[in-house]
Amino acid sequence: MPRNPYERFRDAELILRDELAMDRTVLANERTYLAYVRTGLAFGVTGAGSIQLFPNAAGISVGWGLVALGLFIAVTGTRRYRATARLLSTCREPMLEQAISDAAEAKSASESSPP
């Protein structure tokens, strides 16, 4: 298994710039996944159109090839998205837990102070 490039952030105290960079990385991963799905759908639709438009043997074989390629692209994108999301979660979850606990401490401190 490849080394996790995000492991070094697991126990580190992150500044706002680092947290925002992590958010951008998560969003980039989602955008890339959607591009894989969109490309897979485009190949699948093109293949289905080829099957309907060219009912000869060549059109049907090219059409089914494009449908299979579209399915392959969508599955590959899903696998890559999940692998990257798993790597990102190793440092993102502790960061979110820390933010929640900090917010709870700030709320209890504001409630206990006299107005």
C-alpha positions as CSV (number, residue, x, y, z in Angstrom):
1,M,0.0,0.0,0.0
2,P,1.4,3.4,-0.8
3,R,2.4,5.8,1.9
4,N,-0.3,8.2,3.0
5,P,0.9,11.7,2.1
6,Y,-1.6,13.2,4.6
7,E,-0.4,11.2,7.6
8,R,2.0,14.0,8.7
9,F,-1.0,16.2,9.5
10,R,-2.7,13.7,11.8
11,D,-1.4,15.0,15.1
12,A,-0.2,18.4,14.0
13,E,-1.7,21.6,15.1
14,L,-3.1,23.0,11.9
15,I,-3.4,26.7,11.2
16,L,-6.3,28.1,9.2
17,R,-4.4,28.0,5.9
18,D,-3.8,24.3,6.3
19,E,-7.4,23.6,7.2
20,L,-8.6,25.5,4.2
21,A,-6.1,23.7,2.0
22,M,-7.5,20.4,3.3
23,D,-11.1,21.6,2.4
24,R,-9.9,22.5,-1.1
25,T,-8.3,19.1,-1.5
26,V,-11.6,17.4,-0.5
27,L,-13.5,19.5,-2.9
28,A,-11.0,18.8,-5.7
29,N,-11.4,15.1,-5.0
30,E,-15.1,15.4,-5.4
31,R,-14.8,17.4,-8.6
32,T,-12.5,14.8,-10.1
33,Y,-14.9,12.0,-9.2
34,L,-17.8,13.9,-10.9
35,A,-15.6,14.3,-14.0
36,Y,-15.0,10.5,-14.1
37,V,-18.7,9.9,-13.8
38,R,-19.5,12.5,-16.4
39,T,-17.0,11.0,-18.8
40,G,-18.2,7.5,-18.2
41,L,-21.8,8.5,-18.9
42,A,-20.8,10.3,-22.1
43,F,-19.0,7.2,-23.3
44,G,-22.0,5.0,-22.4
45,V,-24.5,7.3,-24.1
46,T,-22.4,7.5,-27.2
47,G,-22.2,3.8,-27.3
48,A,-25.9,3.4,-26.9
49,G,-26.4,5.9,-29.7
50,S,-24.0,4.1,-31.9
51,I,-25.9,0.8,-31.3
52,Q,-29.2,2.5,-32.3
53,L,-27.8,4.6,-35.1
54,F,-25.7,2.0,-36.8
55,P,-27.5,-1.4,-36.6
56,N,-24.8,-3.2,-38.6
57,A,-22.1,-5.4,-36.9
58,A,-19.5,-2.7,-36.8
59,G,-21.8,-0.2,-35.2
60,I,-23.0,-2.6,-32.6
61,S,-19.5,-3.8,-31.7
62,V,-18.2,-0.2,-31.4
63,G,-21.3,0.7,-29.4
64,W,-20.9,-2.1,-26.9
65,G,-17.2,-1.3,-26.7
66,L,-18.0,2.3,-25.8
67,V,-20.6,1.2,-23.2
68,A,-18.0,-1.1,-21.6
69,L,-15.4,1.7,-21.7
70,G,-17.8,4.1,-20.0
71,L,-18.5,1.6,-17.3
72,F,-14.8,1.0,-16.8
73,I,-14.2,4.7,-16.4
74,A,-17.0,5.2,-13.9
75,V,-15.8,2.2,-11.8
76,T,-12.2,3.4,-11.9
77,G,-13.2,6.9,-10.8
78,T,-15.2,5.5,-7.9
79,R,-12.3,3.4,-6.8
80,R,-9.9,6.4,-7.0
81,Y,-12.3,8.7,-5.2
82,R,-12.8,6.3,-2.3
83,A,-9.1,5.6,-1.9
84,T,-8.3,9.3,-1.8
85,A,-11.2,10.0,0.6
86,R,-9.9,7.3,2.9
87,L,-6.4,8.9,2.9
88,L,-7.9,12.3,3.6
89,S,-10.1,11.1,6.4
90,T,-7.0,10.0,8.5
91,C,-6.2,13.6,9.2
92,R,-9.5,15.3,8.6
93,E,-11.5,13.5,11.3
94,P,-9.2,14.4,14.2
95,M,-9.3,18.0,12.9
96,L,-13.1,18.1,12.9
97,E,-13.3,16.5,16.3
98,Q,-10.9,19.2,17.7
99,A,-13.0,22.0,16.1
100,I,-16.2,20.6,17.7
101,S,-14.6,20.3,21.1
102,D,-13.2,23.9,20.8
103,A,-16.6,25.2,19.9
104,A,-18.2,23.4,22.9
105,E,-15.5,24.8,25.3
106,A,-16.1,28.3,23.9
107,K,-19.8,28.0,24.4
108,S,-19.6,26.8,28.0
109,A,-17.1,29.5,28.8
110,S,-19.4,32.2,27.4
111,E,-22.4,30.8,29.3
112,S,-20.5,30.7,32.6
113,S,-19.2,34.3,32.4
114,P,-21.4,37.0,33.9
115,P,-23.0,39.5,31.4
